[in-house]
Amino acid sequence: MKHPNRNRFLETDAGLILKVLVLAAVLSVAIKYMGPSLAIPATPTNALIAVFSPTLLMSLALAWRGWQQR
């Protein structure tokens, strides 16, 4: 049996993929054109923050989600 709202485009798998692609494109354009206006110095500390912050944020989000499901 299918879900009653499955015909709505943005709730399907294709809609989710389209939303992610559009968000990625907007983020890419924002970084390309607005990124150089940010005065972030190229230091080892800033590089480490840029590399490790996504992993840290994802691990915190997953840990919180796991804690919520207990």
Rosetta constraint file for C-alpha pairs under 8 A:
AtomPair CA 2 CA 6 HARMONIC 6.95 0.50
AtomPair CA 5 CA 11 HARMONIC 7.76 0.50
AtomPair CA 6 CA 11 HARMONIC 6.65 0.50
AtomPair CA 6 CA 12 HARMONIC 6.43 0.50
AtomPair CA 7 CA 11 HARMONIC 7.90 0.50
AtomPair CA 7 CA 12 HARMONIC 7.57 0.50
AtomPair CA 8 CA 12 HARMONIC 6.89 0.50
AtomPair CA 9 CA 14 HARMONIC 7.39 0.50
AtomPair CA 9 CA 15 HARMONIC 5.50 0.50
AtomPair CA 10 CA 14 HARMONIC 7.48 0.50
AtomPair CA 10 CA 15 HARMONIC 4.12 0.50
AtomPair CA 10 CA 16 HARMONIC 6.31 0.50
AtomPair CA 10 CA 19 HARMONIC 7.90 0.50
AtomPair CA 11 CA 15 HARMONIC 5.96 0.50
AtomPair CA 11 CA 16 HARMONIC 6.78 0.50
AtomPair CA 12 CA 16 HARMONIC 6.35 0.50
AtomPair CA 13 CA 17 HARMONIC 6.26 0.50
AtomPair CA 14 CA 18 HARMONIC 6.11 0.50
AtomPair CA 15 CA 19 HARMONIC 6.12 0.50
AtomPair CA 16 CA 20 HARMONIC 6.23 0.50
AtomPair CA 17 CA 21 HARMONIC 6.15 0.50
AtomPair CA 18 CA 22 HARMONIC 6.14 0.50
AtomPair CA 19 CA 23 HARMONIC 6.11 0.50
AtomPair CA 20 CA 24 HARMONIC 6.06 0.50
AtomPair CA 21 CA 25 HARMONIC 6.15 0.50
AtomPair CA 22 CA 26 HARMONIC 6.17 0.50
AtomPair CA 23 CA 27 HARMONIC 6.09 0.50
AtomPair CA 24 CA 28 HARMONIC 6.01 0.50
AtomPair CA 25 CA 29 HARMONIC 6.20 0.50
AtomPair CA 26 CA 30 HARMONIC 6.12 0.50
AtomPair CA 27 CA 31 HARMONIC 6.14 0.50
AtomPair CA 28 CA 32 HARMONIC 6.10 0.50
AtomPair CA 29 CA 33 HARMONIC 6.07 0.50
AtomPair CA 29 CA 34 HARMONIC 7.96 0.50
AtomPair CA 30 CA 34 HARMONIC 5.33 0.50
AtomPair CA 30 CA 35 HARMONIC 6.78 0.50
AtomPair CA 31 CA 35 HARMONIC 4.54 0.50
AtomPair CA 31 CA 36 HARMONIC 7.83 0.50
AtomPair CA 32 CA 36 HARMONIC 7.38 0.50
AtomPair CA 34 CA 38 HARMONIC 7.25 0.50
AtomPair CA 40 CA 46 HARMONIC 7.94 0.50
AtomPair CA 41 CA 46 HARMONIC 7.50 0.50
AtomPair CA 42 CA 46 HARMONIC 6.63 0.50
AtomPair CA 42 CA 47 HARMONIC 7.18 0.50
AtomPair CA 43 CA 47 HARMONIC 6.34 0.50
AtomPair CA 44 CA 48 HARMONIC 6.18 0.50
AtomPair CA 45 CA 49 HARMONIC 6.23 0.50
AtomPair CA 46 CA 50 HARMONIC 6.15 0.50
AtomPair CA 47 CA 51 HARMONIC 6.16 0.50
AtomPair CA 48 CA 52 HARMONIC 5.93 0.50
AtomPair CA 49 CA 53 HARMONIC 5.53 0.50
AtomPair CA 50 CA 54 HARMONIC 7.56 0.50
AtomPair CA 51 CA 55 HARMONIC 7.84 0.50
AtomPair CA 52 CA 56 HARMONIC 6.08 0.50
AtomPair CA 53 CA 57 HARMONIC 5.94 0.50
AtomPair CA 54 CA 58 HARMONIC 6.08 0.50
AtomPair CA 55 CA 59 HARMONIC 6.07 0.50
AtomPair CA 56 CA 60 HARMONIC 6.13 0.50
AtomPair CA 57 CA 61 HARMONIC 6.12 0.50
AtomPair CA 58 CA 62 HARMONIC 6.10 0.50
AtomPair CA 59 CA 63 HARMONIC 5.99 0.50
AtomPair CA 60 CA 64 HARMONIC 6.06 0.50
AtomPair CA 61 CA 65 HARMONIC 6.11 0.50
AtomPair CA 62 CA 66 HARMONIC 6.05 0.50
AtomPair CA 63 CA 67 HARMONIC 6.10 0.50
AtomPair CA 64 CA 68 HARMONIC 6.13 0.50
AtomPair CA 65 CA 69 HARMONIC 6.37 0.50
AtomPair CA 66 CA 70 HARMONIC 6.74 0.50
